[in-house]
Each structure stands twice: as structure tokens, then as C-alpha cells.
Amino acid sequence: MMPSDFIYLSILTPLIVFLITPLLKNFTVQRDLLGPIGGVISFFSSINITNLVLEGKEVKLTIINISDGLSISFNVYPLGAIFGLVASGLWILASIYSIGYMRGNKELNQTRFFSFYAISIFAALCIAYSGNLLTLFIFYEILTFSTYPLVAHKQDDLSKKSGRLYMGILVGTSVVFLLPAIIIVWVTTGTLDFAKNGILDGQLEEKYIPFLLFLFAFGIGKAALMPFHKWLPAAMVAPTPVSALLHAVAVVKAGVFSILVVIVNVFGIDFLSKTQSTFWLICLACFTLLLSSIIAIYKDDLKARLAYSTISQLSYVVLGAALVSNLAVQGASMHIVMHAVGKITLFFVAGAIYVSAHLSKISELDGQGKSMPLLFFAFFVGSLSIIGVPPMGGSWSKFYLMIGAVESDYFFVIAVLCISTLLNVYYLLEIPARAFFKEKIREVKVENHPLMIIPTLFAAILTVIIFFYIEPIKNLTNLITSN
């Protein structure tokens, strides 16, 4: 197969699943199998794409060539290969889990749910493999619109209100900030194509760089930097598989991935380091990181606490990008993977607890560990990865971020990361501690659903596996920052 064939196979598979799913509305078993099968095919393609990238081969595909420097095209860089692996690989687990959740919770409109879930994965993969800002922008918007029906899935007043907030912030930031930033790059450079060392060096006066960076940072609302973060907790009204999609597989990862791509392949690490234009973004990321962690402590709703945890963890990626050192960017790239696997584990547990025992408040979980030991153990393992405790994968990315901060001479960032880690310990480990070590305050009937428990346990195990098998990810991150 040609390298471009793997791009076709990877991105067209979820699109085909989206188109076929409504036709199987009355054949629920076949309909439900489409997601896992599609995930396997896309993941297989993503692995092959990654291998080609590691071998130094170009993986390119042009759909429409509008003019010189302006096209809808795909060109897989190492960072895109990482995001492609995350989106396609976790789609397998999320699709299996979704079957158990939707059936166990007797959700309505399941066919529509699975259809839009697939098109969201399609958009995420297209973002991952984008070769320029135009392609990224188009599929960034498709991802926003395709996830709206998932956020508003329940169609009650709260869901509709949350959906409007979701769309208002994400579309609003794109139109007001991101689109002008892209236009400025086009007018300044005559191209929107990504380049290994950026395209702005020598094209734009250094005094304008902080302004352009401001437009990109706030235009990519999916990165959930404060004050444009409210859409994320609001979207928690959606079914838990949607929360997993938002937090681990597609939406927020598309946000921080886009910021990383812009910094690495539009501005260029060396150019941004030379201009010293990112200090304000470092401070904003640190502020968002700490404040969202503090807010998380006071949230009794389990999904709301995890939502603010995600806002905090996304800022780790933005922080790593803003430090513009090779090691920090590698750490930020790793954190896309590590946070995705750890956080999908936590959301899987939250959804399984809700469906199995109809509990959603942390204060209701006292003593429930004996009733659901596997779920709370999985939550404990996923939490350790988010915190950054070896031998969990999250320890690698935090380590690289810390030494990246030293490399950039921003020593206060190390203090911020340490404080954040302590806050992580407080608001995450409280949950399994209450479940295992407090007296039970409420008797509940627990109904276990294997299609929810098995993906959850596998995700928890995966947080350990990626600690020991970090080499492929490390090789990709080395390519991101190599000259």
C-alpha cells in the first residue's frame, strides 16, 4: 500500500461507520459492532502511518489544491502521528464501553449517538493528519458541530442550555480569534502549510508575535484556557461516553494538539524562544492549572470534579508548549497520550458507577469499594497516572515537563507543577479512599455490566503498559524537536 492509502483507510473508516450506522437502526448487534470494528481498522492504519513517520518517510495526501500554499491536504508529522494513535486506539475502548453504557442506562436515540460519535472520530483524525492551517480549521469546526448533538443528547432543558454554551464558546472563539490569526499568517507568509521549524521566522516582526500568539491561544477554545473554559464542565450533562470523548479521545486533545502544532510548525520553537513571546502564556497556563485544581476540590459531583481536573491537565500541555524548550515540548506531546489514557479510565469508572449503582456524588461513595472493588481499583490506578506516580505513564510526561522548565530557566514552573501534583493527590485519591476506608452510608443494588468493566480495566492496565513501553512515543517526540 502507498503511504497515502493508510491516510484514506484511517480517516474514511469512521466516516463510513457514520454513514452506515443509521441504516442498521433495526439491527442493533450489527450497528453496535461497527464502532469497535472501525476502531480496529483505524488503529491499524494509524500504526502503519506511525511506522512510516518513524522511518522518515513522507505520508501526504492532497484533496484539493486551491493555489500555491493553500490547499486541503494531509501531511503527517510526528505530533500528528501521536494524536492519531490516541484518537483511533481509544476509539476501540470507547466504542465497546459505549455499548454497555447505552444499553445499561437504557438511553434513547442510540443510533444517532453512535453515528455522531463516529463522525467526531473522523474529524479528530483529520485534525491529527492536517498538513496546514486551513485543513486544521475546517475539521476543527466539523468536530465542534458533530459533538453538539452528543452534548445535547438527552434533549432536556439543561442539555440544550449546555449545548448552546458549548457551541457559543467554541464557535465564538474560532470566529473572533482563530480565523483572524490564520488570515494574518496567510497574508504575512503567503502560505498556510506547516513546516518542521515553523514558517514565521523572518516573515513577521517580533513585536507582533505576542499578539498573534494571543489570537491562536484563545482562538483554540478546545484547549479550555481560562476564561474560555466554561463549556467543558457544562458539557458534563452528556452521557459519560461523551464525556470520555470530550476529555480523552477527541475534543480537548484536538485543542491542545492544535496549540502544539501552531507553536511547533507555524511559529517554530527556536523562533519563539528567540523572541521570548510566551511568558504571558506560561503564566496563564500556570494560573489555569492551579485554579481549576482548587475548584475541583470543592466539586461533589464526580464528573464535575473530573471536568475541572481535565482543565488543569490540559494546561500542562499548553505550559509545555509555551516553555518552548525541546524537552518541555516532548513532555507536552507525551502528556497528550498519558492524560488521555488516565482520564478515559476515570470517566469510564464514573459512568460505570452511575449505571451500576446510580451514584454520581462523591459524598455518596463512602464504603462502596466492597461493592465495586474492580472499578474503584481502576480509578485508583488511573488517578496515580494523572498524579504522575511511577510505574504509571503519567510520570514520564511530568518528568519531561519539569526538566523542560529547568532547560528554559523557568524554575517557578517546577513549584507550580509540585503544588498541582499535591492538589491532584487531594481531589483524586479522596474518591477511592472514601470508597474503601469509610463506613457505608447508603445501601445500593449493584448491577455489573461487563462491556463497561472490561474496557475500564484494560484502560487502567494500559496506564502501566505505556510506562514500560515508552520508547515508541519517545522516538516520535524526539522527531518533533529534532532539526
N, C-alpha and C positions, 0 to 999 in steps of 0.2 A: 504493500500500500504506500501511496505517496504521503508525505507529511501532512499535506492539506486535507487528505482523506480523513485523518484522525480528528481534525477540527470539525469537519462535516459530521462525522459519527457522534462526536461528543455533544455538539450543540443541537443537532437535529433530533436526537433521541428524545429529550424531554419535550420538544415541540410536537413530535409525533404522538407522544403519550397524551399531551394536552388535547390534540385533535381527535384521538381515538376514544378517550375516556367517556365523553358524552354518548357515544354510540353504544357503549356497553352498560348503560344505566340499569338495564334489567338483568344483567349478568354480573352480579356483584363479585363473585370469586374472580372471574377474568379481569374485571375492572380493577379490583384491588391488587392484583398481581402485576399490573402494568408498571406501577411505581418501582417496586423492587427490581424488576427485570430491567427497566430503563436505567435505574441507578447503577446496576452492574455493568451495563454496556457503556455508559458514560464514564464510569470509573476506569474501566479497561482502556478506553480511548485516552483518558487523562494520564494514565500511567505511561502509555506509549509516547504521548506528547512530552511528558517529563523526561523520559529516557532520551528522546531526540534533543531536547534542550541541554541536558547534561553532556551529550556528545558534541555540543557546539553547533548543531545543525539548525538552520532556519526553518521555522514552522509558520508559514504565511499563507494567507488566503484573502484575495481581494474580491469583494462582492460588487461594488460599484465604484468606478474611478471617475470622480466628478471633474477634477482638474489636478494640476500639479500640487502636491501637498495637501490635497483634500479628497478623501475617499472614505467609503465604508469598508473597512478591511480589518483583518485579524493578523496579528503578529505576536507570537507567544514569547514573552520574556520570562526569565526565571521567576519573577514575582507572580506573574500570571499563572505559571505552572503550579505554584504553591496554592493559589486560590482555587484553581481548577480542581486540584486533588481534594481540597476541603469540601467544595460545593458538591462534587459528584460522589465522593466517598460517603459523606454524611447523609446524602440523599437516600442511600440504601437503608441505613438505620432509621432515618426519619420516616420513610415510607412504610416500613414494617410496623414501626411504633404507631403511626397514624391509623393503620387498620385497627389495631387493638383499641386505641383511644376512641375513634369514631364509633366503633361498634359497642364498646363497653359503656360509653356515655350516651348511646342511642341518639347521636347527633343527627339533625335534619340536613338535607341538601349535601349529602356526602359526595355525590358525583361532581357537583360544582366545586366542592372543596378540593378533591383530588386533581381536577382539571387545572385550577389556578395554582395549585401547589407545583405542578409540573412546569407551567409557563414561567413561574418565578425562578425555578432552577435554570431554565433555558436562558433567561435574562442574566442571571448571575454568571453563568458560564461565558456568555458573550462579553460581559464586562471583563471577566478574567483574561480573555484572549484578545481584547481590543488592541488594535495597533495604533490608534490615535485618539485624540480627544473627542472628535466628532462621533466615532463609534461608541466610545465610552458613554458620552452624554445621551445618545439615543437609547441605549439599553439600560442606562441608569434610570431614565424616565419610565421605560417599559416595566422595569422592576417595581417602581413606585405604584404604577397604576394596576399592575397584576396582583399586587399584595393587598390592595384596598379591599376587594371582596372577601379576602381571608380575615382581615382585621374586623370587618363589619359582618362576619359570617352569621352571627346569631340574630341579626336584624332587629334587635330591640333598641330602645331609645339610647341606652348607654353605648351600645356598639356603634350606632350611627353617629353619635356625637364624637366618639373616639376616632372613628374613621374620618370624620371631617377634620379633626385636629391633625391626624396623621397626614392626610393629603395636603392640608393647608400649609403646614410647616415644610414638608419635603418638596412640594412643588414650588412653594413660595421662595424658599432659599435657592432653588435651582434657577428660577427665572430672574430673581433680583441680584444674585451674586455669581452663581456658576456660569451662566450663559455669557454675561459681560466679560468674565475672566477669559473664557475661551475665545471670544471675539478679539480681545486685546492681544492674546497670543497669536492669533491668525494675522491680524493687521501688522503686528510687530515683526514676526518672523517669516510670514508667507507660507507657513506650514502648520499642520496640527499633528503631524506624525511624532510618535515617541522616538527618542534616541537614547542610547545607553548612558551618555553623560549629559543629557539634557539638551535643550535647543535655545535657551535664552541667553547664554553667555555671549557677550559682545553684541547682543541684539536689543537689549533694553537697559537703560541707565539704572545704576544700582539704587538710586534714591526712590525709584518706583517699585522695587522688588517687594518691600513690606506690604504695600498697598495691594499688589497683585496676589500675594500670598494670603492676605486677609480675605479677598474675594473667593479664592479657592477653599480656604479652611471653613468659612461659613456657608459657602455655596454647596458644599458636600454635607448636607444636613444629616445624612445617614450615619455620619461619624458621631453624632449626638454630643458635640461640644456645647457647653453652656454658653448662651442661654437657649440654644435651639435643641433642647433635649426632651422637651415635654411629650413629644409624640411617642417616645419609647415606653414610658410607664403607662401612657393612655392606651397603647395597643395591647396591653395585657388582658383586656376583656375578651380577646380572641381565644379560641381553643388552644390548649397547650402545644399541640404540634405546630401551630402557627407561631407561638412564642419561640419554640425551638428554631423554626425557620428564620424568624426575625433576629434572634440573638446569636445563633451559632452557624447556620448554614449559608444564608444569603444576604439579608438586608444590611445589617450593621457591618458585616465583613466586607460587603461591597463598598461601604462608606470609608472605612479605614484603609482598605486596599486602594481606593481611588486617591486618597490623600498621599499614600506612599508612592503610588505611580507618578503623581504630579510632582512630588518632591524629587524623586529619583530620575524620572525620564522626561520631565518638562523643565524644571529648574536646574537639576543636576546637583548632586551632593557637594561637589567641590565648589561650585559657583555660589551656592547658598552659604556654605561655610566661609567663603571669602568675603561675602557681603555682610555677614553677621546680621541677617534679617529675621532670624527665627526666635529671638529671645522672648518676644511677646507671646509667641505660640507655645514656647516651653512653659511660661508662667501660667497661661490659660489652661494648658493640659494638666499641670500640677494642681491648679485650683479645682478643675472639674473632677479630677481623680480623687482628691481628698473630700470635697464637699459631698459628692454623690455617695461616697463610702459612709460618711457620717449620717446622711439621710437614710441610707439602707438600714442602719442600726435601729431606727425608730419605726420601721415598717413591720407590721404584724402579719400582713398578707404575704404569703410565701412568694408568689410570683412578683409582687411589687418589690420585695426585697431583692430578688434576683435581677429585676429590671434595673434598679439603681446600681447593683453590682456590675452589670454589663456596661453601664455608662462609665463607671470608673475604669473598668478593664479596657474599654476602647481607647481611653486616654493614654493608656500605656503605649499603644501603637502610635498614636499621634505624637506622644512625647519622644519616642524613639526616632521617629521621622524628623522631628524638629531639632533634635540634637545634632543632626547631620554629620555623624561620625560613622565610619564603616561598621563598627561593632554594634552601635546603637540601632542602625538600620537593619542589621542582621537580627538583632533581638526583637525589633518590632515585627519583622517578617515572620519569625518563629512564633511570636505571640498570636498571630492570626490563627495558626494551627492549634497551638496549645489551649488558647481560650475557647476555641470552637469545640474541641473535644470535651474539655472540662465543663463548659457551660451547657452543652447539649445533655450531658449526664444529669446535671442538676435540674434542668427543666423536665427531662424525662421522669425523674423521680417525683417532681411536683405534680405532674399530670397523673402519674400512676397512683399517687396518694389520693388525689381528688376522685378519680374514677373508682378506685378500690374501696375507699373508706369515706368519701365525700367530706374530706377535710381540706381546708385551704388556708387556715390561720395557723401561724406558728404557735400561738398560745394553746391551740387545741392538740398539739402533737405530743404533749407530755406523756411519757410512758408507752407510747405507741410502737416503740422499737421492737418489742417482743412479738407484736402482731405482724410487722412488716420488716423483718430483720435484713433481708437482702436489699430492699430499697434504701433503707437508711445507711447501710454499709456502702452502697454505691454512692450515696450523697456524700458520705464521709471521704471516700476516695476522690470524687470529683472536686470536693472542697479543698483537699490537700493540694491538688494540681493548680487550682486557681490561686491558692495562697503561695505556692512555689516551693513546696517541700519535696525533696528527693525521696524516693525514686519516682516522682511524678513528672510528666513532661513540662509542666509549667515552670519548673525550677530552671530549665535551660534558658527560656526567654528572659526571665527576670535577671539571671546572672549576666547575660549579654547586655541587657539594658543598663545594669549597674556599671559594668566595666566600660560601656559606651559613654556613660556620664563622666567617668574619670577621664576617658580619652578626650572628651570635649571640654574638660575643666569646669564642669558644672557640678560641683560637689554637693550643693544643696539638694540636687535631684536625688542623690542617694538617701538623704534624710527623708525626703518625701516618699520614696519607694519603701523605706523601712516602716514609716508611720502607716502607710497604706496597707502594708502586709499585716501589721498588728490589727488594723481595723477589719481586714479580711478574716482574720482568725476569730475576731469577736462576733461578727454578724453571720458567718457561715457555720462555724463549728458549734454555735449555740443550738442549731437545729438538731443534729444527731445527738448532742449531749442531753437535750431535753427529752428526746425520744427514748434514749437508753438508760438515763440515770435519774429521771424524775418519776414520781408516782403518777400512775394513770388517773386522769381526771374525768375521762369520758370513755365509756364502752362503745365500741363501734363494731359493726359487722364488716369484715374484710373479704372482698371477692378479688382474688388474684387473676390477672389477665396475662397469660404467657407472652402474647405478642407485644405487650408493653414491658414486661420484666426482662425478657431476653435481650432486646436491644439496649436496655438501660445497663444491664450488667456488662454487655460487650463494650459499650462506650466507656464504662468505668475501667475495664481491663485495658482498653486502648490508651488511656492516660498513662498507664505504666509502660506499655509496649513502646510508645514513642519516646520515652526517656532513654531506653536502652538502644533503640534503633533510630537515633537522631541523625546518623550520618547522611542519608539521602537529603533530608531537609537542610542540613548544614551545608552540603555541597551546592544546593540551589541558592542558599543565601550568600555563599561565597561568590557565586557568579553575579549576584545583584550588584555587589560593590567592587568587583574586580575591574580594572581598566582594560 
